[in-house]
Amino acid sequence: MTDLPGSSLPDTTPVSEPRLAASVILLRDTPSGLEVFVQHRVSTMDFAAGMVVFPGGRVDAADQAGWDYPAELLHSHAAAWGQSSISSDPAQAQKAAGTVLAAAIREVQEEAGLAIEAAALRPWANWITPVDMPKRFDTYFYLAKPVPEAQPRHQTTEAWQSLWMPVSGILASEAEGRLKLMPPTYYLLKELAAFDSVDAVWSAEHPVIPVLAPVGSLTAFLKERESRR
């Protein structure tokens, strides 16, 4: 488990259990570089209000059954998530990997109208909301490369728009204060900015090391971003 720099947890801080969640980073190549599909959340949401995010949401009970992914795929996903909480029980690791994968596929279908095959998703990152936050998630981020003829669209009421945006353009707009990012989104986009194509991202070595941000880190992150503008 990797912690971001910050203060340690006081003994008196109440801790809520994080809910399992899945988020999908849809990627595509363009002549000007990598683009990702993002949603601009409405300002009335009780979590990540007004932020630019990737499609995703919490794992539901329905995600635990009804799927039949290849054993080899589940084995590789469970291995990729090996340091994460869903693999803490080796006997249930593959079932847990399938459950989170089902949530990722369902969320992309519900929020972006895109049917995507399980084999088109790659485990990429795991972020856990700081323990001082009232609403916490243990989020599993996937990369995905939809085929060109299967394009996502805007169809969620949680966002006022959904669209493809250049990775570099999102980061530039965030630096100028024209849009806001949560820490996981910001750092994941910073990682992706180092690549010039979807294939380059896909072939990169990228072990999943869970990130648990420390107490106060979200407030510190937002203040630091504001101070740069």
Disulfide bonds with the S-S distance in Angstrom:
none
